[in-house]
């Protein structure tokens, strides 16, 4: 009996020691995982805090002052800068232009990108060359794009000369300075530059669709267009929604092309001003850096609200489908 009790006590002690050792191993593994996260993500987090979050708070602080950009701000004006922003018709016009650019970018680029992606997803000759040619405008610098298009679209530029030589002088116009055509000129330039990025995204989304679905539909006798309608487009939905999100955010922050083509003042009279060009014109160029910081905060808040709203009501099902419980959580 004593020997049996001794063996039972020994086995219990061994199980206790094994359990304690397992807990210690899990604790060490957990700490190693946390250390890896800190080492790998720490520098990125510090950069994000230093160059994104901190400037936002600094801009919000300077936005409460009438500040010339040097020295310590002392002329406190409270919310006057922010009140002025949303009562200034120039800013409201710029906000309207940004809204028009958002909507027209989605309408013009989305269908065209899907059409090109469907074409380039087929086994046709020169497919690789066409892909490169479509994507090249996206990687060209905005300065080069803006300068080149502004030279071609001047009243005495290459486009009007071409139309005149073709006997279509009636179609010539002041593409840049005329408020009736300037916004459409801007949309053509934006679509030309950023269409390639949308096409690449759509092609990547199509590559992720299983071939078995197409084969099964073809066996059932479905036509090419019915296959695209009922298989490709629905399964391409997540890609389209992500592209639309990127396009919306980019359109709200549009600055460089407008500033390069239309300049610092013409953009407001030609009907192509944006919130970013308004910020530079009324802030830095006017020497009112406090007001410029307030405009920057307003742009940030508007973009953030739209982004969160889009993610909440449009991207929610995509993000929920992408988030899965890890094996440790499932085991629990």
QUIBELCOR-V136041 format. One record per pair of residues at least 24 apart in sequence whose C-alpha atoms are under 8 Angstrom apart, sorted by sequence separation. I is the first residue (numbers start at 1). J is the second residue. D is the distance in Angstrom with one decimal. If there is no record, write none. Layout:
I:J:D
I:J:D
This chain:
275:299:7.0
150:176:7.6
206:232:7.0
209:235:7.0
206:236:6.6
205:236:5.9
202:236:7.4
205:239:5.8
202:239:6.5
201:239:6.9
202:240:7.2
149:189:7.6
201:243:7.3
198:243:6.6
253:299:7.9
145:193:8.0
252:303:6.8
249:303:6.7
137:192:7.0
138:193:5.1
137:193:4.9
138:194:5.4
137:194:7.2
138:195:7.5
138:196:6.0
249:307:7.3
137:196:7.1
138:197:6.4
135:195:7.7
136:196:7.3
134:195:7.4
135:196:4.2
134:196:5.0
135:197:6.4
245:307:7.5
135:199:8.0
135:200:7.6
245:310:7.4
186:258:7.6
241:314:7.3
242:315:7.6
241:315:6.9
238:315:8.0
238:318:6.4
105:187:7.1
109:191:6.0
113:195:6.3
117:199:5.5
121:203:6.8
104:187:7.3
108:191:7.1
112:195:7.8
113:196:7.6
116:199:6.5
117:200:7.5
120:203:7.8
105:190:7.8
113:198:5.7
114:199:6.7
117:202:6.0
118:203:7.8
121:206:7.7
176:261:8.0
177:262:8.0
101:187:7.1
105:191:6.9
109:195:5.9
113:199:4.7
117:203:5.3
176:262:7.2
186:272:7.5
183:270:7.9
110:198:7.4
114:202:6.3
182:270:6.2
183:271:6.4
109:198:7.5
113:202:7.0
177:266:7.6
182:271:6.7
183:272:5.6
179:269:7.3
182:272:6.6
179:270:4.5
178:270:6.1
179:271:5.3
177:270:5.5
179:272:8.0
176:270:7.4
146:257:5.4
150:261:5.4
145:257:7.7
146:258:7.8
149:261:7.6
143:256:7.5
147:260:6.8
142:256:6.6
143:257:7.3
146:260:5.6
147:261:6.5
142:257:6.1
146:261:5.3
143:260:6.7
110:240:7.8
106:244:6.7
106:247:7.3
105:247:7.3
106:248:8.0
102:247:7.2
102:248:5.5
105:251:7.8
102:251:5.4
101:251:6.1
102:252:7.0
98:251:6.4
99:252:7.5
98:252:5.6
98:254:7.8
94:268:8.0
97:271:7.5
97:272:6.5
97:273:6.7
98:274:5.7
97:274:6.1
98:275:7.1
90:268:7.6
94:272:7.6
94:273:5.2
95:274:6.4
93:273:7.6
94:274:4.4
95:275:5.9
94:275:5.2
91:275:6.6
94:278:7.0
91:278:6.6
90:278:7.7
81:290:7.8
82:291:8.0
81:291:5.6
85:295:6.8
82:294:6.1
81:294:6.3
82:295:7.4
82:298:7.7
69:287:7.3
68:287:5.7
69:288:7.3
68:288:5.3
69:289:5.3
67:288:6.0
68:289:5.5
69:290:7.4
66:288:6.8
67:289:5.5
68:290:7.0
66:289:7.4
67:290:4.7
66:290:5.1
67:291:7.7
65:290:5.4
66:291:6.8
64:290:6.9
65:291:7.7
62:289:7.9
63:290:4.8
62:290:5.3
63:291:5.9
63:292:7.4
63:293:5.1
64:294:7.5
62:293:6.3
63:294:4.2
62:294:7.4
63:295:8.0
60:293:6.7
59:293:4.9
60:294:6.3
63:297:7.9
59:294:6.7
59:296:7.2
60:297:6.1
59:297:6.5
56:297:6.9
